[in-house]
Amino acid sequence: MKTNSSRRLRAGFTLIELLVVIAIIAILAGMLLPVLATAKTAAKKKQARLDEQGIVTAINAYDQDYGRFPISKAEQQYAQTTVSGDFTTGLVQNPQPNNPSLTWNAGAGNNYSFDNNSNVVAILMDSLASANGTPTVNTNHQYNPKSVGYLNVKLSGWDPSQGGVPLPGVDNLGVYRDPWGNPYVITMNTSYNDQGVSDLFYCQQNVSQVRPPAPPAYAQTGYNGLFNPNPTAGTQAQLDHFLYHGKVMVWSAGPNGKIDSGDPVTDQENKDNVLSWQ
């Protein structure tokens, strides 16, 4: 019986067919990767907001129980020397290879790297020692005598002294880091000002003030949901006085890990910041 060779099934693909399939897969991958990256970034931002809300809730609960904020005596004394009387922690002035941080240059005389938020975290978690065995400011439950765990955060196991990519969570030195590995910035209304709390970075006119075409007719309402009770005051200290109606502000520098005190209209570094009050 004769067979028709033209009707035989081929055993495989030709080279041209394989190249076409590979090209199609490459195109689909090229279209999918940006979508996946965007989704991953969005998921990290959502996690950062959840972390920030957890910090805010923990601080408010601590304040309700003790009638004060979870900071050390030295930090409270330092806060009293600032213009606003409020305390900001988590900002880092001099970035180091093993300590990824914010890149804002505040200039001489601004001590805005008090403890990288580790003291606040130790008190809220009632940690007596960090993961590497170093005693914390809360030794013997000094600042949390009720031994309440107001903040429940996973330990990342990342050791800054060993270098490498920082992990989210609380590292071996007790610093609470966001999903991109940078410390969360925390500000508390240690001045107990009824108008609100003043963050050391977001209080600045250059960061938060809405600028109409004809200054100095600036509005009280600023960017990021903040306000300045004296937007046209004469001194820079009064101009750099944007507040949040609340007791606690927590924020992250976002995916790029950078901040900048340039013009809020043209600056891009702050656009991806994640803010607890928004």
N, C-alpha and C positions, 0 to 999 in steps of 0.2 A: 504494500500500500504506500502510495506516494504521500509525502507531507509538503505543505506549502511553507517554505522557509520564511516568507514575508510575514507569516502569521505567528511565528515563534516569539515568545516573550523574551525580552532582553534580560540578561542577568544583572545588569547594573546601569549606573549613570555614565554618560559621556563626560569628558573633561569640561566641556562648555556648560552642561547642565549643572555640574558641581559648582562651577564658578558663579553661575546665576544664583543658586541657592545660598552660597556664602555671602554674596553681595546683598541679597534680600535680608539675611540674618543681621548683617552689619548695619544696614539701614534701620531695621527695627530696633536694634540695640542702641544706635545713636539717638533714636527718638525716645527711647524708654529711659535711658540713664539720667537725662536732666529731670525727668518727672520723678524718678526715684530719689534723686538728690534733693529736690524741692520738698518731697514728702518727708524725707529724713530730717531736714532742717526744721520743718513745721512741727514734727514730733518732738524734737529737742526743745523748741521754744515752748511747746505746751508743757513739757516736763519742767522747764525752768520756772514757768508761772506757778505750777503746782508746788515746787520747792519753795518759792518765794512766799506763797500764801501760807505754807506750813511754818515758815520762820515768823511771819507776822502773827499768826495765831498763837504760836508758842510764846512770843514776847509779850503779847497782850495778856495771856493767861498768867505768865510769871508776874507781870505788873499788877494784875488783879490780886494775886496771892500775897505778894510782898510789899506792894505800894512803891515799887522802884523798878528800874530797868536792870537787865542782866549784864552789868558791866562792873569792872573792878573799881576800887576806890581811886586808884591812880587815873583810870580813864575818866571817872566822874570829875576829878580835879582838873584834868586836861580840858574836858568839855567846858568847864566854867571859864577857861581862858579864851575860848573861841568867840567870834563876833556874835554868833547866834546863840551860843550856850548849848547847842545840840551836839550830839556825838555821832561821827561817821567812822565806820571801820570797814576794811576790806579793800581800800584803794592802795595801790602799790606805786611808789614814786620811781624807784630805780629797777627796771626789769632785769632779772637775772636769767641765765640759760635754763636753770632748773626751777625757776619760779615764774612761769608765764603770767603776764599781768597786763594791766591797762597802760596805755602809753601817753596819758595826759601829763603834760609838764606844768605843774601848778606854780612853779617859780620859787624863789627863796623865801624862807620863813613859813612855809605851809607844811605842817606835819600832818599828813593825811594817810600815813601808813602805820597806825598805832599798833595793831596786832593781827591784821589780816583776818579778822572775824573769829579767830580761834578761841579767844576768851569768852565771847558771847556764846559760841557753840558749846564750849565745855560746861558753862553754867546751865544752859538749857538742857543739855543731855545728862547733866550731873556726872560728868567725867572727872575722875580723880587723877587720871594719868592719860597721856596720849598713847597711841598705838605703839610707839617706840619706847614707852616706859617713862617718858619725861613728865614730871608732876605738872599739873595744870594750875591755873589760878584758883580753881575750885577745890584745892586740896582740903581734905577733912570736911567736905561739903560746906566750905566757908560761905559761899554765895548761894547755896541751895540746901539749907539745913533740913528741909522736908524731904530731900532726896527724891524729888519728882522728876521724871523724865518728860519734860515738856516737848522735846524734839526727838523724834525717832528717825534717824538717818543711817543709811548703810555706810560702813567703813570701806573705803576703796582699796586700801592696802598699798596705795602709791606712796613711795618714799622719795621726797624731793631731792634728797642727797644722792640718790642713785641715778637721777636724770630720767630721760625717757619722756613719753607722752603722758601728761597728767590725766588722771581719771576722775570722773564725776563722783561726788560724795565727799565724805570726810577723809582727808589723807592722814598719813602717819603723824603729822604735826598738829592735827586737829583743825585744819583749815577746811571749810565747807566750800566745795568747788561746783560750778555749774556744769551742764552737759558738755561744754567745750573746754573745761579744765581751768577756768579762771575763778578766783574767789568771788562769792556773792558780796555785794556792797550793802551794808546795813546802816541805817540812820535812825536814831531814836530821839524823841522829844525830851531830852534830859533837862531842857530849860523850863519845861512844863508851860510853854507859851500857849495860851488858849487859841491863838490864831492858827497854829499849825507847826509842822516840823520842817527844818531847813537842812537839806542834804548838801554836803560840802561841794559836790559837783553841780547838781541840778539847781542850786540856789543862784548860779551865775546868770547875769544879764545876757551874756553872749550865748549861753546854752538854752535858756528858757524864755526869753522875752520875744513876743511877737512884735515885729518892726514894721509899722506902716510906712508909706512912701515919704512922709514928712516928719522925721524925728525933731524934737524929743517928745512928740505927742504920743507917747507909748501908752498902751492899755494895761490895766491891772492884770488882766487875764493873760497867761503866758502859754507857751507850748507845753505839751505833756500833762495838761490838766492842772498846772500850778498857777499861783497868783502872787503878785507883789503888792502889798498894801500901800507902798509909796513908790510908784513906778517912775516918777519924775524927780525924785529927791536928788540933792546935789552930790553927796558923797558916793564913792564907788561901793562902799560897804552897804549903803542903803539901796543902791541899784542892784547889788548882788544879794537880793533878799527874797527870792522866790520860795514860796512855801507850799506844802501840801496839807490840806485839811485832814489831819489825822495825827497819830502818834508814832507811826513806824513807816519807813520807806525801805524797800529792798529791791535791788535791781541787778541785772547782769549785763555785761558788755556785749552779749550776743555772739553770733557765729564768728565775727571777725576779731573779737576780743579786744577791740580798740574803742577809745573815746577821744573826743576833741572838743576844746572850748572855743572853736571858731564860730563864725556866723551860722545861726541855726538854719538859715535858708539854703546856704550853699554847702554846708558841711554834710558829709556822707557817713562819717564814722559812727554817729549816734543813731542812725536810722534803724539799725537792727537791734538796738538795745531792748531788753525785756524788762518791763517795769511792773512792779506788784500793784501799783495804783491805777493801772489802765486795764 
